[in-house]
Amino acid sequence: DISAEPHVLQFDRALAAAVVPTTVLGGKRFFDMPEVRQAVMALRGASVAPSQGDLVRDVRDVLRSLGMSDIQAAGFVVASIAGGAVLQWPIGWLSDRFDRRVVLLGVSVGTMLSVAAFTLLHSTSLTVIYAIAVAFGGFLFSIYGLGVAQTHDRFQVSEVLEATKGMLMVHGIGSALGPIIT
């Protein structure tokens, strides 16, 4: 019953207008669904667990806590990295022809939707899991490059080097302090 939540009705209408089929599950709120709660708990646990900065190991540990074997988790990581490599060109091509901010928004939404798909599909098919991983990596790993291109669009040629140095400095500080703070 989608009338129970007015914002769900709005999303349902927007998705229907875009010819995207939807199913509302018994009026449950998204974050009250058991599979979403399990994924959120796993991500929360991963966010506070000590980390040495080894992303592959951290992702593997989260996926193992959700029931994947080491081989399946490794395949997910490989598929994500491959997706990042394969989708760089088409996403860059789009960002050269359309407003980069719109492409950046689309890539961010694509990242979010691929995480939601992985969480909600509960597929036991490795093909489906790896396809989602390719989409996830393709979208996620494109964000930084789009951000750099967007920044370069905003500066004069003589200022681009300083802007890039600043971005790398902020990225490096965040990478160094993030594990310490969390």
C-alpha positions, 0 to 999 in steps of 0.5 A: 500500500503505497499510500502509507508513505506519501514520498513513496508515492512520489518516487513511484510516480517518477519511476513509472514516468521513466518506465522503470517497474517498481514493487513496494514490499508491504509498506515496509520502510526501507531501513526497517527491512532485514536485509538493509539492516544487515547491510547497514550493520556490516558497514557500520562495523566495518567503519569502526573496525581498525584498518591498515588501509587495505581496501581489498581486505576490508571489503573482503571482510565485510562481504564475508560477514554477509556470507560470501566465501573468500573466492566470491569476495575476491571476485567481487573486488576484481569485478569492481576494479575491472568495472572502474577500468572499463567504464572510465572511457564511456563516462569520460566521453559523456562528461566531455559532451554533457554538463560534467555536474550532471554526469557527476550526479548520474555517476553518484546516483549510479553508485548508490543504486548499485549498492542498493541493488547488491543489498536488495537483490540477495542473488546467489548468482555470481553472474548477477553479483559480479555484474553489480560489482562491475557497475559499482566499480565503474561508477565509484572509481569515475567520481574522482576523475570527474571531480578533477575535470570539473575543477579544471573547467573552473580554473584558468590554465595557469591555475590548474596545477595549483588546483590539482595540488590542492585536491591531492593534498586534501585527498592525502590528508583525508586518506591519512586521517580517516583511519585514525579518526574512525 
